[in-house]
Amino acid sequence: MEQLRDIRINSTGVGGFIWGDEGKGKITDQIGTDYAKKYPVTIYGPNGGPNAGHTVEANGVKFAFHQLPSGMFIENATVVLGKGKVVHPQDLLEEINQAKEISGNTNPSIKIDCKAVLSLNTHRAFEQVLKTRQNGSKGSTGRGIGPAYADILLRHPLRMRDLILGRFDEFEKHYDLYNDLIKGLDKDVNMATIEVPILGREGKTEVGTKEEFINQLKAVKEKLIPFTEDVYDYINETWKNENKYAYVIELAQATGLDPRWGVYPDVTASDTTFPTITASTEGLINWQEIEHRISIMKATYSSSVGSRKLPTTTPENLASKIRNDANEYGATTNRPRDIVYLDLPALRFFSKVSGANEIGITHMDIVYPDTPIKICTDYQVNGRIVNYRPDQEWLNQVTPIYQEIPTWDRELITRAEKYENIPQEAKDYLQLISKELKLPVTIITNGSKREQTINVTT
Ligand code: IMP
């Protein structure tokens, strides 16, 4: 018999169900705000890095979080960047400064795990040159995520503690290594003059000579020291005291971007599912103890950036309408996203591997009066119902079977403040998703404003 596990009350995990950009930021922000009315709340990020983009609206301004989990705008919140994340120091400092300015909170509580791995301009340059030797992918976000995580597998990662302890001889070795790697790929390229994207007004910078590279890091080191620590004891204490401290754990990216569960080559480098939380916290947080583990999906469609050919791609006229109405452009890269119909075979698969026990549904307001909602209920190959499998050559063979569902009134749903007031068609739709995925829908959003979030139970 399966052993029953303890549930740690006052804890919620939020993850992307499909291919990212599902609106996790707003949900994390809302749940964190609710907890913070009663308890100090920790918003913990276990994976990903500057590739992420969680958009939150605060004080009338839309703000895209990249490395910080979306809790900076919540009073009474401590934001923690976990060991499983990769951190770009210059971008992080810029992001902290921008968020301080928008929130008016000049003294935010931020903790960076001293064991978080560094993702540097060298990684961005290397990724750029490597891309010229690869084919097939529309590419990464260009933020050096893959090379930074690869450093762990290759057993030479630099960590936040190397930076704050000023171990710059290690950074010199790192620079030389990446210089050699890039030269090995293309002997005519000089790493120092490669331009890489950075956060901030300029938007890009050169990697610079070894001295310049080290000096840039020295310039941010002092400013990041107050935020960097061994967070083990803090997590241990706050997690154990479930009646005194609340937790929201925000996964970055989404299940369909996980290297194991997504379609190569459009996958990221970190584990994007709930079990990664246990690894990032060195076993302190058993992911199965998290009370609510909510995977977030968009109501009537999904979006993705990549070269993978998904079976349920929508016609361009609908795609461009949705892109405009829902601002479907990458929060980190501003790239237009592909729009696909809701794909239940993929969702059934992701729900099995993600570790979620609840569903959150965003963008309930993206509906059109004259267009029924089309969802893919099954895949067929040669007349036989088959599963989603994370493989492009498999997906090329499948034929999606669609069902059309009545749409609902956009005005009505946008104005609704509680579940009772949403249109009946929308309620039926939530029931259908819940039944198909065998998980309850517990939260929906019906607009981009902070207050347009409704708790539900299907
Ligand atoms: P990387 O994470 O920069 O290595 O990019 C790998 C793949 O993941 C690319 O297809 C990216 O577009 C996608 N990706 C990475 N982060 C996000 C995200 O936060 N939202 C959506 N797609 C993402």
Boltz pocket constraint, residues with backbone or C-beta under 6 A from the ligand:
constraints:
  - pocket:
      binder: B
      contacts: [[A, 19], [A, 20], [A, 21], [A, 51], [A, 52], [A, 53], [A, 139], [A, 140], [A, 141], [A, 142], [A, 143], [A, 144], [A, 145], [A, 146], [A, 252], [A, 253], [A, 257], [A, 265], [A, 266], [A, 267], [A, 268], [A, 269], [A, 305], [A, 306]]
      max_distance: 6.0
